[in-house]
Amino acid sequence: MSQLEFQNNTSTERKTWFADVILPVPIPKMFTYRVPMEFNDSVCIGARVIVLFGHRKILTGVIGRLHETPPAKYDAKYLLELLDEEPVIQPLQINLLQWIADYYMCTLGEVLNMALPSGLKLSSESKVQLHSHFDYYESEIEFNEKETTIIEALLNDETLSYGDISRLVNQKTIYSLIKSLVYKGAVLLFEEVKEKYKPKKENRIRLAQALANDKKELESLFESIEKKPKQEAILLHYLQEVPVFNHPEKNKEGVEKNSFTQADLSASSLRTLIKNGVLEEFQVIISRFDNYDATLKEVTLTDIQQQAKDEIMASFNEKDISLLHGITGSGKTEIYISLIQDALEGESQVLYLLPEIALTTQIVSRLRKIFGDKMGVYHSKFSDNERVEVWKGVLSGKYQFVIGVRSAVFLPFDNLGLIIVDEEHESSYKQYDPAPRYNARDVSFVIAREHHAKVLLGSATPSIETQYHAQNGKYGLIQLNKRYGSGELPEFRVADMVRQKNKKLLKGEFSTELIEAITQALSLKEQVIVFQNRRGYSPYLICQECGWVPKCENCAVSLTYHQYKAEMRCHYCGYKEQVPSACEACGSTNMKTIGFGTEKLEEELSLLFPDAKVQRMDLDTTRRKNSYDTIIRDFENGDIDILVGTQMVSKGLDFDNVNLVGIFDIDRMLHFPDFRSYERTFQLSTQVSGRAGRREKKGKVIIQSRDTEQPILTQITTHNYPAFYKNELAERSLHGYPPFTRLINVIIKNKDAQLAKTAAIKLGNLLKEQLGTKRVLGPEEPLISRIRNEYLMELVIKLERSKINLTKVKSIIQEMALEVQQEKALKTSRIIFDVDPY
């Protein structure tokens, strides 16, 4: 039944309706509840409701379906509360959530939990109240002093929270007290459900309307307070801010209460005027975001950019998805802006996806000048309340255009016309943990299909799959092979680290080429980026006497040394400990750091170039909300000479004064045990090198390698994407990897290593019987075999794209996994599915 049909029915007759509710629990179905009669006229699909789940659990859910059929196997409970009279999730979104659950082999509840911003979920607080049958004055039960204090407080207040009680009796742990009161029948416990989202409010002051409408009355008031200069000053301040007789309509808006404080006016006199009814204090809901005016009306495209845009529009006439393959610095963003303007003029909504929050800083400030307040920004560094405001802004139509990271695909659009996926190759679009393990790029294709919208993928180094589909005509393909304006691609040099080490020319781990190039750049007042895709000070510490390495107590990895905080840290589970002063195995104090992380590079560069300002940009330095913005702004303003960073520095940033990029350790990326290691190295190297020489001056890139004869280095240094693509595609075809196959990783986790192994072997055998031995690889221990005290085993399922019914195969995999988990000895094993894992 459609929402319109439902509403028409409710208006003509009173019926018993049932709501299928999506709940944030990992169970693969919706739950049916009875709709109370009083909700019949206001209940709607996509609204939030409060329900009782089980005997005691209160949950917030979303109505996914309305109908008249009661459940066959149980009596439906009533909805407890209807939170919204308008949907917070659009019907199209519910279809999307179901598709994500089906495709990525997880539950609808897990998808809802990811999709809905935390501020729209409810929180609950445990509360205590007196039992309705308990009479304190007639009771013969004995209570101790603290219990009596609690009961007497409850006689005055209807309810108390656990925190209230703790403060009341001056005792941190109060559970035994509450337990005793429950046992004696004096109190009841319940959960008070509260909305998390709180709109931002501002206190304002306005003149009483009677005075604003009567000039003589106001003059009379001034005469009466003539000998009260502080009150007179407040009134004069207000009238200066709000000329009530020239613009009477402005009196309703009033002025900010803070403006009186800022003007150093008397707070007590202000209170007196409010008390006497001269002024009125009231509250208004305001946005948490600053107001922005569009200062630029449009961008001007070059002839080459205009040609590319025309080709994109022609491609959209035939295909729903197109790839803009434009080299770094070719001006793809200007084309995006022009396309966005066209879509908005056609009254369609636009979603512009970026892979990293770091990218939003520069692009958002640029787009604000063109789109002003029409544009919303959505990413995880925002507070819960800020995310809800953007969500509600999309629902209300305030934001027709949103720029955001992968979670923005869940926003409640109802009329999308265009989705732009910038840097479409980026692994940041993939969610790894928790479920749903979705890829925002691929989800955008489904959203576009639901909305009949178009998708533009943009990249200087497209993923192998995307390029393959474009070459074979599934996607449109538009090439942009020239840099914007007079910019040229940078010049590459490869430093031979083995030869330099043998000749003892290295300074630490820096080649003479890189040291000399940095020296020259600094002398010319130019800026430098040094790229190392590993954070921390050093990958690990090792005892020089016995070889002992500090390990994480929860995961099968060595601890990374962070000098700044003087600690060893696990980047998988967050475990940390102090740096050992001596080897725990042999007692030796001869401990040495091995390898270079960004923190160590920052220190070394500061020692080598003491007059330069060196700054690091990685996950450790950008945890706070505005830390990205601060670092990037300082670099743009020339307050940083050398920026050391992980892949954050490689993505889409545009700096006028950077003419040198150093790629510190390319070999570690190339030899990472992953079939995509060459692809990712090519992409990262090309992207980070694109930060060099983006204006008139030709940039320089220096790559440090221990094997300078590797063919991929030639492909990188000559910007030869076609040769790289051809070689990589041949390798994928030979070994049966995407785009020729689909992959599903099945991860088995258990706190007992042997049980994890047994479950994996059993599941592997069952799947091989069903799917064939060639399609099921493993089980094997993954590269990291223990994380957060759980042992891991892994199966990889390879499915030929043209020969397999994917839906049927997924159903078989889930059935076999359930069979394994139903075995008593193996039921503690968790089985996780990761579809399209890389």
C-alpha positions in Angstrom: 0.0 0.0 0.0 1.3 3.4 -0.9 1.5 6.2 1.6 -1.2 8.1 -0.3 -3.5 5.1 -0.4 -3.0 4.7 3.3 -3.9 8.3 4.1 -7.0 8.2 1.9 -8.2 5.0 3.7 -7.7 6.5 7.2 -9.7 9.6 6.3 -12.8 7.6 5.4 -13.0 4.8 8.0 -11.5 3.7 11.3 -9.5 0.6 10.8 -6.9 -1.4 12.8 -3.5 -0.7 11.3 -0.3 -2.5 11.8 3.1 -1.1 11.3 6.2 -3.1 10.3 9.0 -1.3 12.2 12.7 -1.3 11.4 14.5 -1.6 14.7 18.3 -1.1 15.3 18.9 -4.7 16.2 20.9 -7.3 14.2 17.9 -9.4 13.3 17.1 -9.8 9.6 13.4 -8.7 9.6 11.0 -5.9 10.5 8.7 -6.3 13.6 5.0 -5.8 13.4 3.2 -3.6 16.0 -0.4 -2.5 16.3 -1.1 1.2 15.7 -3.2 2.8 18.5 -6.4 4.3 17.1 -5.4 7.8 18.2 -2.4 7.6 15.9 -4.4 6.5 12.8 -4.7 10.0 11.3 -1.0 10.9 11.8 1.0 7.7 11.4 3.1 7.6 8.3 5.8 5.5 6.7 9.3 6.8 7.6 8.2 8.3 11.0 10.1 7.3 14.2 8.2 5.4 16.8 9.0 4.1 20.4 8.3 0.5 20.9 8.7 -2.2 23.6 11.1 -4.9 22.3 10.9 -8.0 24.4 9.8 -7.5 28.0 11.8 -4.5 29.1 13.8 -3.0 26.2 12.5 0.3 24.8 13.8 1.1 21.3 13.4 3.8 18.7 12.4 2.4 15.3 11.3 3.7 11.9 8.0 2.6 10.2 8.9 0.7 7.0 5.4 -0.4 6.1 1.7 0.1 7.0 -0.9 -2.6 6.5 -4.0 -4.3 7.9 -2.6 -7.8 8.4 -1.9 -8.9 12.0 1.1 -11.2 12.5 0.3 -14.9 12.4 2.6 -16.2 15.1 2.4 -13.6 17.9 0.1 -10.9 19.3 1.3 -7.5 18.1 2.2 -5.1 20.9 1.0 -1.5 20.5 3.3 1.3 19.4 4.1 3.3 22.6 4.7 6.6 21.0 4.7 8.3 17.6 7.6 10.8 17.5 7.0 12.4 14.1 4.0 13.5 12.1 6.2 13.9 9.0 8.6 11.2 7.8 12.3 11.6 8.8 13.2 8.9 6.2 11.8 9.1 2.7 10.1 6.0 1.2 12.9 5.8 -1.4 15.4 5.6 1.4 13.6 2.6 2.9 14.0 0.8 -0.4 17.7 1.8 -0.3 18.2 0.5 3.2 16.7 -2.9 2.2 18.9 -3.1 -0.9 22.1 -2.4 1.2 21.0 -5.1 3.7 20.5 -7.6 1.0 23.5 -6.8 -1.1 26.0 -6.4 1.7 24.6 -9.4 3.6 23.7 -7.7 6.9 20.5 -6.9 8.7 18.1 -4.0 8.0 18.6 -2.9 11.6 22.3 -2.6 11.2 21.8 -0.4 8.1 19.3 1.8 10.0 21.7 2.2 12.8 24.4 3.4 10.4 22.0 5.6 8.3 20.2 7.5 11.0 22.3 10.2 12.7 22.7 9.7 16.4 20.8 12.8 17.3 17.6 11.3 15.8 17.9 8.2 17.9 16.6 8.3 21.4 18.6 7.9 24.6 17.1 6.5 27.8 18.0 7.3 31.4 17.2 4.9 34.3 14.8 6.6 36.8 13.4 5.7 40.2 9.9 6.4 41.4 7.8 5.4 44.5 5.8 2.2 44.0 2.1 3.1 43.6 1.1 0.6 46.4 3.7 1.8 48.8 2.6 4.1 51.7 5.7 5.3 53.6 3.7 6.6 56.6 1.8 3.4 57.1 4.7 1.0 56.3 6.1 -1.1 59.0 9.3 -2.0 57.0 12.5 -0.7 58.4 14.7 1.5 56.2 18.2 2.7 57.0 19.2 6.3 57.0 20.2 6.6 53.3 17.1 4.7 52.1 14.9 7.0 54.2 16.6 10.0 52.6 15.8 8.6 49.1 12.2 7.9 50.0 11.7 11.4 51.5 13.2 13.0 48.4 10.8 10.9 46.2 7.9 12.1 48.2 8.7 15.7 47.1 9.9 14.8 43.6 8.0 12.3 41.4 11.2 10.8 40.0 15.0 10.7 40.6 17.8 9.7 38.3 20.6 7.5 39.4 22.8 10.5 39.4 20.4 12.5 41.5 20.4 9.7 44.1 24.2 9.4 44.1 24.5 13.1 44.9 21.7 13.0 47.4 23.3 10.3 49.6 26.9 11.3 48.7 27.8 7.8 47.5 29.2 6.9 44.1 27.9 3.3 43.9 24.2 3.2 44.7 23.0 0.0 43.1 22.8 -2.0 46.3 20.7 0.8 47.9 18.3 0.8 44.9 18.2 -3.0 44.9 17.2 -3.0 48.6 14.4 -0.5 48.0 13.1 -2.5 45.1 13.2 -5.7 47.2 11.3 -3.9 50.0 8.6 -2.9 47.5 9.2 0.9 48.0 10.3 1.9 44.5 10.0 1.0 40.9 12.6 1.4 38.2 11.8 2.7 34.7 13.5 4.1 31.6 12.8 7.7 30.7 13.2 8.1 27.0 14.6 11.4 25.8 15.2 13.0 22.4 18.9 13.5 21.8 18.6 16.3 19.3 18.2 19.7 20.8 17.7 22.7 18.6 20.0 25.7 19.2 18.2 28.5 20.8 19.0 32.2 21.2 17.6 34.6 23.9 16.2 37.8 22.3 14.7 41.0 23.6 12.0 43.1 22.0 9.9 46.1 23.0 6.4 45.4 24.3 4.1 45.7 21.3 1.8 48.3 22.9 4.8 50.7 23.2 6.0 49.9 19.7 2.6 50.8 18.4 2.2 54.1 20.4 4.8 56.8 20.0 3.2 59.0 22.7 3.2 56.1 25.2 6.9 55.5 24.5 7.7 59.2 25.0 5.8 59.1 28.3 7.9 56.1 29.3 11.1 58.0 28.7 9.9 60.8 30.9 9.1 58.4 33.7 12.7 56.9 33.6 14.5 60.2 33.1 16.2 59.9 36.5 17.1 56.2 35.8 20.0 56.6 33.3 20.8 52.9 33.2 17.3 51.9 32.1 17.2 54.8 29.7 20.5 53.7 28.1 19.0 50.2 27.6 16.0 51.6 25.8 18.1 53.9 23.6 20.3 51.0 22.7 17.3 48.9 21.6 15.8 51.8 19.5 19.2 52.3 17.8 19.2 48.6 16.9 15.5 48.4 16.0 13.9 51.6 14.6 10.4 50.5 15.6 8.5 53.5 14.1 10.2 53.4 10.7 10.2 49.6 10.5 7.6 48.3 13.0 7.8 44.7 11.6 11.3 44.4 12.9 10.2 44.7 16.5 8.9 41.1 16.4 12.4 39.9 15.6 14.0 41.9 18.5 17.7 41.8 19.2 20.1 39.3 20.8 20.1 39.6 24.5 23.9 39.4 24.4 24.0 42.7 22.5 23.2 44.5 25.8 26.0 42.8 27.6 28.4 43.5 24.8 27.4 47.2 25.0 28.4 47.1 28.7 24.8 47.9 29.8 23.4 47.1 33.2 22.0 43.5 33.4 19.9 44.3 36.5 18.3 47.3 34.7 17.5 45.0 31.8 15.8 42.5 34.2 13.8 45.4 35.7 12.5 46.6 32.4 11.5 43.0 31.5 9.8 42.5 34.9 7.9 45.8 34.4 6.6 44.7 31.0 8.5 47.4 29.0 10.7 44.8 27.3 9.9 41.1 26.6 12.4 38.2 26.6 11.8 35.3 24.2 13.6 32.5 22.5 14.1 31.6 18.8 15.6 28.5 17.2 18.6 29.4 15.2 20.9 27.4 12.9 24.2 26.0 14.2 25.8 27.0 10.9 27.0 30.5 10.0 25.1 32.4 7.3 26.8 32.5 4.0 26.1 34.8 1.0 27.0 33.7 -2.5 29.6 36.2 -3.8 30.3 34.6 -7.1 27.5 33.9 -9.6 29.3 31.4 -11.8 32.6 29.9 -12.9 34.1 30.5 -16.3 35.1 27.3 -18.1 38.1 27.2 -20.5 37.4 25.8 -24.0 38.8 22.4 -23.0 36.7 22.3 -19.8 33.5 23.4 -21.8 34.2 20.6 -24.3 34.5 18.1 -21.5 31.2 19.3 -20.0 29.5 19.1 -23.4 30.8 15.5 -23.7 29.4 14.7 -20.2 26.0 16.0 -21.1 26.0 14.0 -24.3 27.1 10.9 -22.4 24.2 11.4 -19.9 21.7 11.3 -22.8 22.8 7.7 -23.4 24.1 6.4 -20.0 23.3 7.0 -16.4 26.9 6.8 -15.2 29.9 8.5 -16.7 33.6 8.7 -15.9 35.5 12.0 -16.1 39.1 10.8 -16.3 41.0 14.1 -15.8 44.7 14.4 -14.8 45.6 16.1 -11.6 45.2 19.9 -11.8 43.0 19.7 -15.0 40.2 21.7 -13.4 37.6 19.0 -12.8 36.1 21.0 -9.9 35.1 23.9 -12.2 33.2 21.4 -14.4 31.5 19.9 -11.3 30.4 23.4 -10.2 28.9 24.2 -13.6 27.0 20.9 -13.7 25.7 21.5 -10.1 24.5 25.0 -11.1 22.6 23.5 -14.1 21.0 20.8 -11.9 19.9 23.3 -9.3 18.4 25.6 -11.9 16.4 22.5 -13.1 15.1 22.3 -9.4 16.9 19.0 -8.8 18.9 18.1 -5.7 22.6 17.4 -6.0 24.9 15.2 -3.9 28.7 15.8 -4.1 30.7 13.0 -2.5 34.3 13.3 -1.3 36.4 10.5 0.2 37.9 12.4 3.1 36.9 15.1 5.6 40.3 16.7 4.9 39.2 17.4 1.3 36.1 19.4 2.4 38.0 22.2 4.0 39.3 23.9 0.8 36.4 22.8 -1.5 33.7 23.9 0.9 35.1 27.4 1.3 35.3 27.6 -2.5 31.7 26.4 -3.1 30.3 28.6 -0.3 31.2 31.6 -2.5 29.0 30.3 -5.3 26.2 28.5 -3.5 26.0 30.2 -0.1 23.3 28.9 2.2 21.8 26.6 -0.4 24.7 24.1 0.3 24.8 21.8 3.3 27.9 19.9 4.5 27.7 16.5 6.1 30.5 14.6 7.7 31.5 12.7 10.9 33.4 15.6 12.5 30.1 17.4 13.0 28.3 17.1 16.3 25.2 15.0 16.6 23.0 18.1 16.6 24.8 19.6 13.6 24.2 16.4 11.6 20.5 16.4 12.5 20.2 20.0 11.3 21.7 19.1 7.9 19.4 16.0 7.8 16.3 18.2 8.6 17.6 20.8 6.1 17.5 18.3 3.3 14.0 17.1 4.4 12.6 20.7 4.5 14.2 21.7 1.1 16.6 24.2 2.7 19.6 22.3 1.3 19.2 21.4 -2.4 22.9 20.6 -2.6 24.9 18.7 -0.1 28.7 18.0 -0.1 29.7 15.2 2.2 31.7 12.0 2.8 30.4 8.4 2.4 27.7 8.6 5.1 26.0 11.4 3.1 24.4 8.7 0.8 21.9 8.1 3.6 20.5 11.7 3.6 16.7 11.9 2.9 16.8 13.2 -0.7 13.5 13.0 -2.6 14.5 14.5 -5.9 18.1 13.8 -6.7 19.2 14.8 -10.2 22.9 14.5 -10.0 25.5 12.6 -7.9 29.2 13.5 -8.2 31.7 11.0 -6.8 35.0 12.8 -6.8 38.2 10.7 -6.5 36.0 7.7 -7.1 38.9 5.2 -6.8 39.5 6.0 -3.1 39.3 3.2 -0.6 37.8 5.7 1.9 34.4 5.2 0.3 34.4 1.7 1.6 33.0 1.1 5.2 35.0 -1.7 6.8 33.6 -1.9 10.3 30.9 -2.2 11.6 28.2 -3.5 9.2 27.0 -2.5 6.7 30.3 -2.8 4.9 29.1 -0.7 2.0 30.9 1.3 -0.7 29.4 4.7 -1.1 30.4 4.9 -4.8 28.5 1.7 -5.6 25.5 2.7 -3.3 25.3 6.0 -5.3 24.5 4.0 -8.4 21.5 2.4 -6.7 20.3 5.8 -5.3 20.6 7.3 -8.8 18.5 4.4 -10.3 15.8 5.0 -7.6 15.7 8.8 -8.4 16.3 8.5 -12.1 19.4 10.6 -11.6 22.8 10.7 -13.2 26.2 9.8 -11.7 29.5 11.4 -12.6 32.6 9.7 -11.4 35.8 11.8 -11.3 39.4 10.7 -11.0 42.9 11.2 -12.3 43.6 7.5 -11.6 40.3 5.6 -11.9 39.9 2.2 -10.2 40.6 -0.7 -12.5 36.9 -1.7 -12.4 35.6 1.7 -13.3 38.0 2.1 -16.2 37.1 -1.4 -17.4 33.4 -0.6 -17.4 34.1 2.7 -19.2 36.3 1.1 -21.8 33.6 -1.5 -22.5 30.8 1.0 -22.9 28.9 0.3 -19.6 29.8 3.9 -18.5 30.4 7.0 -20.5 34.0 8.1 -20.7 35.3 11.6 -21.0 39.0 12.4 -21.0 40.6 15.6 -19.7 44.4 15.4 -20.5 45.6 18.9 -20.0 46.2 20.8 -16.8 44.2 23.9 -16.1 45.8 27.2 -17.4 49.5 27.1 -17.9 50.2 24.4 -15.3 52.4 21.5 -16.3 52.7 18.0 -14.9 55.6 17.7 -12.5 59.0 16.3 -13.3 59.8 13.0 -11.5 63.1 11.6 -10.2 63.7 8.3 -8.5 66.4 8.2 -5.8 68.2 4.8 -5.5 68.3 4.2 -1.8 70.5 1.0 -2.1 73.2 2.8 -4.1 73.2 5.8 -1.7 73.4 3.6 1.4 76.3 1.7 -0.1 78.1 5.0 -0.7 77.1 6.2 2.7 75.3 9.3 1.3 72.1 9.0 3.3 71.2 11.4 6.0 69.1 9.2 8.2 66.7 7.8 5.7 66.7 10.7 3.4 68.5 10.6 0.0 70.8 13.4 -1.1 68.4 14.2 -4.0 65.5 14.9 -1.5 67.7 16.8 0.9 69.1 19.1 -1.8 65.6 19.6 -3.4 64.1 20.6 0.0 67.1 23.0 0.6 66.6 24.6 -2.7 62.8 24.9 -2.3 63.2 26.6 1.1 65.7 29.0 -0.2 63.2 30.0 -2.9 60.5 30.4 -0.1 58.6 27.5 -1.6 56.7 24.9 0.4 57.3 21.1 0.5 55.1 18.1 1.0 56.6 14.8 2.3 54.4 11.8 2.0 54.7 8.7 4.2 51.7 6.4 4.4 52.4 5.3 8.0 51.7 7.4 11.1 53.4 7.2 14.5 57.1 7.7 15.3 58.3 4.3 14.3 56.5 1.1 13.3 58.0 -0.8 16.2 60.7 -1.0 18.9 63.2 -3.9 19.0 65.7 -5.2 21.5 69.1 -5.2 19.9 70.3 -8.1 22.1 67.5 -10.7 21.8 65.1 -9.3 19.2 62.1 -8.9 21.5 59.4 -6.6 20.1 56.5 -5.1 22.2 53.2 -6.6 21.1 49.6 -5.6 21.6 47.9 -7.8 24.3 44.7 -7.9 22.3 45.9 -8.1 18.7 48.5 -10.0 16.7 50.5 -6.9 15.8 53.5 -5.0 17.2 52.8 -1.8 19.0 53.6 1.5 17.1 55.9 3.9 18.9 54.5 7.4 19.4 57.2 9.7 20.7 55.1 12.8 21.2 52.9 11.1 23.8 55.7 8.7 25.0 53.6 5.6 24.5 53.3 2.4 22.5 49.9 2.2 20.7 47.9 -0.4 18.7 46.2 1.1 15.7 43.6 -1.7 15.6 42.1 -1.8 19.1 43.5 1.4 20.7 45.4 -0.4 23.4 48.4 1.6 24.7 51.2 1.3 27.2 54.2 3.2 28.3 57.4 2.9 26.4 59.5 0.1 28.0 62.7 1.3 29.6 64.2 -2.2 29.2 63.6 -5.4 27.3 60.9 -7.5 29.0 62.6 -10.7 27.7 66.3 -10.2 28.6 66.4 -6.9 30.5 68.7 -5.1 28.1 68.2 -1.3 27.7 69.5 -1.4 24.2 66.2 -0.8 22.5 66.0 0.7 18.9 63.2 2.1 16.8 62.8 0.5 13.4 61.3 2.3 10.4 59.9 5.8 10.0 56.4 7.0 10.7 55.1 10.5 10.1 56.0 11.6 13.6 59.6 10.5 13.2 59.9 12.2 9.8 58.6 15.4 11.4 61.3 15.2 14.0 64.1 14.3 11.5 63.1 17.1 9.2 63.1 19.6 12.1 66.6 18.6 12.9 67.8 18.7 9.3 66.1 22.1 8.6 66.1 23.9 12.0 64.9 27.2 10.5 61.9 25.6 8.7 58.5 25.2 10.2 57.5 21.6 10.0 54.0 20.3 10.6 52.4 16.8 10.5 49.0 15.9 9.2 47.8 12.4 10.0 45.0 10.8 12.1 46.8 11.7 15.3 47.0 15.4 14.6 43.5 15.8 13.2 41.3 14.1 15.8 39.7 17.4 16.9 36.8 19.0 15.0 38.7 21.9 13.4 42.2 20.5 13.3 42.1 19.8 9.5 41.0 23.3 8.8 43.7 24.8 11.1 46.6 22.9 9.5 45.4 23.5 5.9 44.8 27.2 6.6 48.3 27.6 8.2 49.8 25.9 5.2 47.9 28.1 2.7 49.0 31.2 4.7 52.6 30.1 4.5 52.9 29.5 8.2 54.2 25.9 7.5 57.2 25.3 5.3 57.2 21.5 5.2 54.0 19.4 5.6 54.6 15.8 6.5 51.5 13.6 6.0 49.8 10.3 5.3 47.4 9.8 2.4 45.4 12.8 3.7 47.9 15.1 1.9 47.4 13.3 -1.4 43.7 14.1 -2.0 42.5 17.1 -3.9 44.2 19.8 -2.0 45.3 22.8 -4.0 48.3 24.9 -2.8 49.8 27.7 -4.8 53.3 27.6 -3.4 54.1 23.8 -3.4 56.6 22.9 -6.0 58.2 19.9 -4.4 56.7 16.6 -3.2 58.8 13.8 -1.7 57.5 10.2 -1.6 59.4 8.7 1.3 59.0 4.9 1.1 57.2 3.7 -2.0 58.5 0.1 -1.7 56.4 -0.6 1.5 53.2 0.3 -0.4 54.2 -1.7 -3.5 54.9 -4.9 -1.6 51.9 -4.9 0.7 50.3 -8.3 0.5 47.1 -7.3 -1.4 46.2 -7.7 -5.0 45.4 -4.0 -5.2 48.8 -2.9 -3.9 50.2 -1.7 -7.3 46.9 0.0 -8.1 46.8 1.9 -4.8 50.5 2.8 -5.0 50.0 4.2 -8.5 46.9 6.2 -7.4 48.5 7.6 -4.2 51.8 8.5 -5.9 50.0 10.2 -8.8 47.6 12.0 -6.4 50.2 13.3 -4.1 52.5 14.3 -6.9 49.6 16.3 -8.3 50.0 18.7 -5.4 53.3 20.0 -6.9 53.5 22.8 -9.4 49.8 23.6 -9.9 50.4 27.1 -11.2 53.0 28.5 -13.7 56.1 26.8 -12.3 56.8 23.2 -13.1 56.8 21.0 -10.0 59.2 18.3 -8.9 58.6 14.9 -7.3 61.3 12.7 -5.8 60.5 9.1 -5.1 62.8 7.1 -2.8 63.0 3.4 -3.7 65.3 0.4 -3.1 64.4 -1.1 -6.5 64.5 1.5 -9.2 64.1 -1.0 -12.0 60.4 -1.8 -11.1 58.3 -1.2 -14.3 55.5 0.5 -12.2 58.0 3.3 -11.3 58.4 4.1 -15.0 54.6 4.1 -15.4 54.3 6.5 -12.4 57.1 8.8 -13.5 55.9 9.1 -17.1 52.2 9.5 -16.1 51.4 6.5 -18.2 48.1 5.3 -16.8 47.2 3.4 -20.0 50.3 1.2 -19.7 49.6 0.6 -16.0 46.0 -0.2 -16.7 46.9 -2.7 -19.4 49.4 -4.5 -17.3 47.2 -4.6 -14.2 44.2 -5.8 -16.2 46.2 -8.7 -17.6 47.3 -9.7 -14.1 43.7 -9.6 -12.9 42.5 -11.7 -15.8 45.3 -14.3 -15.2 44.6 -14.7 -11.5 40.8 -14.2 -11.5 40.4 -10.9 -9.7 37.9 -8.0 -10.2 36.7 -6.8 -12.6 36.5 -10.4 -13.9 35.1 -11.8 -10.7 33.2 -10.7 -7.6 34.7 -11.3 -4.2 33.1 -12.0 -0.9 35.2 -12.3 2.2 33.9 -14.5 5.0 35.6 -13.7 8.4 35.2 -16.1 11.3 35.9 -14.7 14.7 36.2 -16.5 18.1 38.0 -15.8 21.3 39.3 -19.3 21.2 41.8 -19.8 18.3 41.0 -23.5 17.9 37.2 -22.9 17.7 37.8 -20.2 15.1 39.8 -22.6 13.0 37.3 -25.5 13.4 34.4 -23.3 12.4 36.3 -21.9 9.4 37.2 -25.4 8.2 33.7 -26.7 8.6 32.2 -23.6 6.8 34.8 -23.9 4.1 34.0 -27.5 3.4 30.2 -26.8 3.3 30.7 -24.0 0.8 33.1 -26.0 -1.4 30.4 -28.7 -1.6 27.8 -26.1 -2.7 29.9 -23.7 -4.8 32.9 -25.8 -6.0 36.4 -25.9 -4.7 37.7 -23.4 -7.2 35.4 -20.7 -6.0 36.2 -21.0 -2.3 39.7 -20.2 -1.2 40.9 -21.0 2.3 40.4 -20.9 5.2 43.6 -19.1 6.0 44.8 -16.8 8.8 44.6 -13.2 7.6 47.7 -10.9 7.7 46.6 -9.9 11.2 45.2 -13.0 12.9 44.0 -11.5 16.2 42.2 -8.2 16.8 40.6 -7.1 20.1 41.2 -10.5 21.7 39.4 -12.4 18.9 41.2 -14.8 16.6 40.4 -14.5 12.9 40.2 -17.0 10.0 39.2 -16.0 6.5 37.6 -17.5 3.5 37.6 -15.8 0.1 34.8 -16.6 -2.4 35.5 -15.8 -6.0 32.5 -15.7 -8.3 32.6 -15.2 -12.1 30.6 -12.2 -13.0 28.8 -13.7 -16.0 28.0 -17.2 -14.7 26.7 -16.8 -11.2 23.3 -15.9 -9.7 24.7 -13.6 -7.0 21.5 -13.5 -4.9 21.3 -17.3 -4.8 25.0 -17.7 -3.9 24.6 -15.2 -1.0 21.6 -17.1 0.3 23.7 -20.4 0.2 26.6 -18.7 2.1 24.2 -17.4 4.8 22.5 -20.8 5.2 25.8 -22.6 5.5 27.0 -20.0 8.1 23.9 -20.5 10.1 24.4 -24.3 10.0 27.9 -23.9 11.5 26.7 -21.5 14.2 23.9 -23.9 15.2 26.5 -26.5 16.2 26.7 -26.3 19.9 30.6 -26.2 20.1 30.8 -23.5 17.5 27.9 -21.2 18.4 30.3 -18.7 20.0 31.8 -18.0 16.6 30.9 -14.8 14.8 30.7 -15.0 11.1 31.0 -11.7 9.1 30.4 -11.2 5.4 32.3 -8.5 3.5 31.0 -8.1 -0.1 33.3 -6.4 -2.6 35.9 -6.2 0.2 38.6 -4.1 -1.4 
